[in-house]
Amino acid sequence: MSRYGSRFAIELILKLTNPAMKRILDIITVYMLLSELVAAFVPVRAFLIPKYHTNAINNQQPSTPHITSTSLLVGSDVSNLLYQEQEKLIVKRGELEETLVTNAKPLEATTIKVRGVGKSGGFGKSSGGSSSKASSKAEGKAYAKILKKEGVLRIENVLTPDTADAVREHLYNLRYQSEKEVKEGTIQPIQRFADVLLKQNRCDLTIPLGDEIISKALEESLCKSPVGSTIASIFTEDAILHEFSCLMSDSGSQRQNVHPDTPYLDGKGPVLYTCFIALQDVRLDMGPTTWFPRTHNKEAHDAFKDSSPSEGGGDSPKDNLIKTQSAALGTLSKGSCAIFDSRTLHCGTANKSDQSRALFYFSFKNPSVGYPGNPASIRQELANANLSLGALMDDLQSFSKGKETPLIDRLRSKTTTSSAPPKKKESLDINALMDDMF
Ligand SMILES: O=C(O)CCC(=O)C(=O)O
């Protein structure tokens, strides 16, 4: 979900070492994009970028699509090697950043007081899912106020434990199936896995609409918990589903570099709100997301983009920001979620446990924004559908009453028939955007 972040991190590292490296990076990026474009038209088996492995399914420590340098064919050798070099730089930088963050605390659940609704959560114990439309709107407004200020907030009980367990199992099965299909060459990696910063032992699995358990999870999180009303309170129900995916970081995944998912643009408001829902308890050793609250603003982004060492050899504004800004750890309990403004700085951290961590996630886009500045992790048929929050919620309400779900049904049939590879346009747009910024 963060090609913006990944290129951003690499550029800053290389610019620090040598300004001429930026040109080299541009050439590398163009080369990699060309390689990916070629890969889109050549059978997967003949031209794998990256190469995916299939292992036996195991929910504790599942098979991982990861990259190897052996057995790749000539066309991808160079870009794969370059990619590995980039990964090494990112890992080094991530290790450094880990030492800079000294004041991290768990992200606390937000408590609000709204007549007729629970205090700190969604569907579970506290609200009981019985809020009236008016109180749910008031609740969304109260959460939205905090979200706008903090850039990130936590809501409890967005999924019931049973739903979280069932979604987790469903998605690890989907991953297993997807890895198998990629390995067999029947689909291309990009049709199932989105780009993610530091791919080794980590994947971003895009999810189709239509399976009952996924509709249930969406119904609980968007209609029964305050998540839907919070997003609607800021973007209205015209907000567009931008991403729909699952981040899985397995044992051994390394710490990502701090990054925003979209740039801060002067005079513009929020463009995306992303909701990460934990499908199991996320312990400290499982690589929780780290957020830097209140960094979704110009001041923080200006500092973040400035990696030049201060006079006298002190910390750069970027490192100083990471050092001094308080950090919030996504040690979420099963079924709870964190919603964040895509401009808020954050990163996935290293999973040092022996258990894979899965975050079911979706993001909604401000309906008045065109391209928000990050390539979306979403199945192509869902992206093409321009699904509004309101339309999706209507279908989900109908689903909860056991009635028809015409929208979801239409998209389900597209999922099963669609085999066209996703368009590559966005990758090119993001580089144009980066060029504007540097
Ligand atoms: O895995 C996580 O906790 C965060 C992932 C992330 O921020 C990213 O991939 O852009």
The ligand as a Gaussian input file, in Angstrom:
#p B3LYP/6-31G(d) Opt

LIG

0 1
 O        2.068000      -3.407000       8.239000
 C        1.812000      -2.354000       8.802000
 O        1.571000      -2.298000      10.005000
 C        1.793000      -1.065000       8.043000
 C        2.069000      -1.266000       6.599000
 C        2.262000       0.004000       5.867000
 O        2.205000       1.069000       6.386000
 C        2.552000      -0.051000       4.445000
 O        2.789000      -1.136000       3.907000
 O        2.535000       1.024000       3.825000

